[in-house]
Amino acid sequence: MAIIHQDDKELLLQFKNAVTKERAFTAIIKKYQEKLYWHIRRMVVQHEDANDVLQNMFIKVWNGLENFREDSQLYTWLYRIATNESLTYLEQQKRRSSVSLSDDDNGLEEKLKAETNFDSSKIEWKLQLAMQRLPDKQKTVFSLRYYDEMPYEEMSRVLETSEGALKASYHHAVKKIEDYLLNH
């Protein structure tokens, strides 16, 4: 039986041992699955899509964890993979639909409106609608900062970009969201 709140360094050591590898991976999944799911879900909108992206992400983690150099924290590495998998998924959706970018954004908005509990009068749903109108990079930065409360320093490692660029992206995202909320 795995201890869910084990230290990442200990889990990584266990993962490198053939006897405890699967148990360590299961503990990593249990420890980070929910946070990663919601990070992905805010980007791809639908539950089924988020589950697919999360599953693909954990397959990549399983295949790449042996080579994880520990230059960053484990959760930073996991968020980077989750973000990249989400962006790849969104890009594939855009290519599949072969429509203009604005039509694709409306598609995400329509998916959001089709959600079972959708209520456009509730602020959390309005916020989600506003987020769907953001460019992917701004959406990602806003999600990591607003929902995950990730510091810019950590975000810069996840997204592999400068803190200044992230602050600018977040500022622009907030401005666009405020404008949307005030006018809808």
Residue pairs with C-beta under 8 A, 6 or more apart in sequence:
2 23
2 24
2 26
2 27
2 30
3 27
4 27
4 30
4 31
5 31
6 14
6 27
6 31
8 28
8 73
8 74
8 75
9 70
11 24
11 27
11 28
11 31
11 74
12 24
12 65
12 68
12 70
12 74
13 24
14 20
14 21
14 23
14 24
14 27
15 21
15 24
15 25
15 28
15 65
15 66
16 66
17 24
25 61
25 62
25 65
28 61
28 65
28 74
29 58
32 75
32 78
33 54
35 75
35 148
36 54
36 57
36 78
36 79
36 82
37 50
37 51
37 54
38 147
39 79
39 82
39 83
39 86
39 143
39 144
39 147
39 148
40 50
40 53
40 54
40 57
40 82
40 85
40 86
41 47
41 50
42 128
42 131
42 139
42 143
42 147
43 83
43 86
43 87
43 90
43 136
43 139
43 140
43 143
44 50
44 53
44 86
44 89
44 90
45 108
45 111
45 112
45 115
45 128
45 132
46 111
46 115
49 89
52 89
53 82
53 85
53 86
53 89
54 82
56 85
56 89
57 78
57 81
57 82
57 85
60 81
60 85
61 78
61 81
64 81
68 74
68 77
72 157
73 154
76 154
76 157
76 158
79 144
79 148
79 150
79 158
80 157
80 158
80 159
80 160
83 140
83 144
83 158
83 159
86 140
87 136
87 140
90 136
93 104
93 107
94 101
94 104
97 103
97 104
97 107
99 107
105 132
105 133
108 132
109 129
109 132
109 133
112 118
112 125
112 128
112 129
112 132
113 120
113 129
118 125
119 125
120 126
120 129
123 181
126 180
126 181
126 184
127 177
127 181
129 180
129 184
130 176
130 177
130 180
130 181
130 184
131 139
131 142
131 143
131 177
132 139
133 176
133 180
134 142
134 173
134 176
134 177
137 169
138 169
138 170
138 172
138 173
138 176
139 173
140 159
141 155
141 159
141 166
141 169
141 170
141 173
142 169
142 170
142 173
142 174
142 177
144 150
144 155
144 158
144 159
145 152
145 155
145 166
145 170
150 158
152 163
152 166
152 167
153 163
155 163
155 166
156 162
156 163
156 166
159 166
